[in-house]
Amino acid sequence: MRFVGNVYNGIETPGFTFVPEMGGYLAFLARISHEKGALQANRIAKASGEKLVMAGKVDPTDVAYFEERIKPLIDGDQIRFIGEIGHEDKVKLLGHAKALLAPIQWDEPFGLYFIEAMACGTPVIANRRGSVPEVIADGVTGYIVDTVEEAAAKIADIGDIDRTACRHHVEGRFSDETMTEGYVSVYEALLNRHRGSLSPILS
């Protein structure tokens, strides 16, 4: 099958409360794993002097990583770990954060949590891996970085990001309506491309 079109994932934006004011902590919302950059998020918080609230599941394969690399850094003050959370708590965590940290260590195929944060108005600071340059508008809805040091430095500029622009970015490109329209366009293109060969079946 030849490429027809690219349809991004979408979310129901009304389910993510927009918070116009910047919060007082950094958020990390992902599996507590090497791939998601849990250790790097801690290093960014330490380097910037910011508080970090971490939420996420520890899979059985990541227990040793958590126990050896992450747990010793959790002090309940600057670094907090609140475990796996439901939708309501996730919206609160993201909406009241200064920024979402996503220092991913692998080529993330999409990153639904990126757009969930931006839907709440919260910018994302993420490593230049995988889909990040397609999902985050650098300097508009967050910052795309290459190192822990660069990420820590960008936190000082996070107030320059317009939280309303983050919300509009998601509403325009990553809403469930936009996703549905994208799929309809792809299906129509496929039907038009193969209309001749399908005509005996459709008649």
C-alpha positions in Angstrom: 0.0 0.0 0.0 1.4 3.4 -1.0 1.3 6.3 1.3 -1.9 8.3 1.1 -1.8 10.7 4.0 -0.7 11.3 7.6 -3.4 11.5 10.3 -2.3 12.5 13.8 -3.9 11.2 16.9 -6.5 13.4 18.5 -8.1 14.0 21.9 -11.4 15.4 23.1 -10.2 18.8 24.1 -13.2 19.7 26.3 -12.0 17.0 28.6 -8.8 18.9 29.3 -9.4 22.1 31.4 -7.4 25.1 30.1 -5.4 26.9 32.8 -4.2 30.3 31.7 -1.8 30.9 34.6 1.6 29.3 34.8 2.0 26.9 37.8 4.9 26.5 40.2 6.3 23.1 39.4 7.5 21.0 36.6 5.5 17.8 35.7 6.6 14.4 34.4 3.8 12.1 33.2 4.9 8.9 31.7 6.1 5.4 32.5 8.9 5.6 35.0 11.5 4.2 32.6 14.7 4.9 30.8 13.0 5.4 27.5 10.7 8.1 28.9 13.6 10.0 30.5 12.6 9.8 34.1 16.2 10.2 35.3 16.8 13.1 32.9 13.7 14.8 34.2 15.2 14.7 37.7 18.4 16.1 36.5 16.7 18.9 34.7 14.8 19.8 37.9 17.9 19.6 40.0 19.9 21.8 37.6 17.1 24.4 37.4 16.2 24.4 41.1 12.6 23.7 40.2 10.2 21.4 42.0 9.2 18.3 40.0 6.0 16.2 40.4 6.3 12.8 38.8 3.3 10.6 37.9 3.4 7.3 36.1 3.3 3.6 36.2 6.3 1.5 37.1 6.1 -1.6 34.9 7.6 -4.9 36.3 10.5 -4.6 33.8 11.3 -1.1 35.2 11.2 -1.9 38.9 15.0 -2.1 39.2 15.4 1.2 37.3 13.0 2.9 39.6 14.5 1.4 42.8 18.1 2.1 41.8 18.0 5.3 39.8 14.8 7.2 40.6 13.7 6.4 44.2 16.9 7.7 45.8 16.2 11.1 44.3 12.6 11.4 45.6 12.7 13.6 48.7 9.0 14.5 49.0 9.9 18.2 48.7 11.7 19.2 45.5 11.1 15.8 43.9 7.7 14.1 44.4 6.4 10.9 43.0 2.6 10.4 43.1 2.4 7.1 41.1 -0.2 6.2 38.5 -3.1 8.6 38.3 -6.6 8.8 36.7 -7.8 11.3 34.2 -9.1 13.9 36.6 -5.8 14.0 38.6 -3.9 14.0 35.3 -5.7 17.1 34.1 -5.0 18.9 37.4 -1.3 17.8 37.3 -0.8 19.0 33.8 -2.9 22.2 34.0 -1.2 23.6 37.1 2.3 22.8 35.9 4.9 25.3 34.7 5.9 22.9 32.0 5.8 19.2 31.1 9.2 17.6 30.9 9.6 14.9 28.2 13.3 14.3 27.9 12.6 11.1 25.9 15.5 8.7 25.2 13.9 6.9 22.3 12.1 7.9 19.1 8.6 8.5 20.4 6.1 7.6 17.7 3.7 10.3 18.8 3.4 11.2 22.5 -0.3 11.7 23.5 0.8 13.2 26.7 2.4 16.1 24.8 -0.9 17.2 23.4 -2.7 16.6 26.6 -0.4 19.0 28.4 -0.7 21.6 25.6 -4.5 21.3 25.7 -4.3 22.4 29.3 -2.2 25.4 28.3 1.0 23.8 29.6 4.1 24.0 27.3 6.3 21.0 26.7 10.1 20.8 26.9 11.1 17.7 25.0 14.1 16.1 23.4 14.5 16.2 19.7 13.5 12.6 19.1 10.9 10.8 17.0 7.7 12.8 16.5 8.6 15.7 18.8 9.4 18.2 16.0 6.0 17.4 14.4 4.0 17.8 17.5 5.6 20.6 19.4 6.0 24.1 17.8 9.5 25.1 19.0 9.3 28.5 20.8 5.5 28.6 20.4 4.1 25.6 22.4 7.3 24.7 24.2 11.0 24.0 23.5 12.7 21.3 21.6 16.1 20.5 23.2 19.1 18.1 22.8 20.6 18.0 26.3 19.6 18.2 30.0 21.6 21.4 30.3 19.6 23.0 27.4 16.3 21.9 28.9 17.2 23.3 32.3 18.2 26.6 30.7 14.9 26.8 28.7 12.9 26.7 31.9 13.9 30.3 32.5 12.2 31.2 29.3 9.0 29.2 29.8 7.1 32.3 30.8 7.5 33.6 27.2 5.3 30.8 25.9 1.6 31.9 25.4 -0.5 29.2 27.1 -3.4 30.2 24.9 -1.3 29.4 21.9 -0.7 25.9 23.3 -4.4 25.3 23.6 -5.1 26.6 20.1 -2.3 24.5 18.7 -4.1 21.3 19.9 -7.5 22.5 18.9 -6.3 23.2 15.4 -4.2 20.1 14.8 -4.8 17.4 17.4 -8.5 17.5 18.3 -10.7 14.4 17.8 -12.6 16.4 15.1 -9.4 17.1 13.2 -8.4 13.4 13.4 -11.8 12.3 12.2 -11.7 14.7 9.2 -8.2 13.4 8.4 -9.3 9.8 8.3 -12.3 10.7 6.1 -10.0 12.5 3.7 -7.7 9.4 3.5 -10.6 7.1 2.9 -12.0 9.3 0.2 -8.5 9.5 -1.4 -8.3 5.7 -1.4 -11.8 5.3 -2.9 -11.0 7.8 -5.6 -7.7 6.1 -6.4 -9.3 2.7 -6.7 -12.7 3.6 -7.9 -12.3 1.9 -11.2 -11.2 -1.4 -9.7 -14.0 -1.3 -7.1 -16.8 -0.3 -9.4 -18.0 -3.9 -10.0 -18.1 -4.5 -6.3 -19.9 -1.2 -5.5 -22.4 -1.5 -8.3 
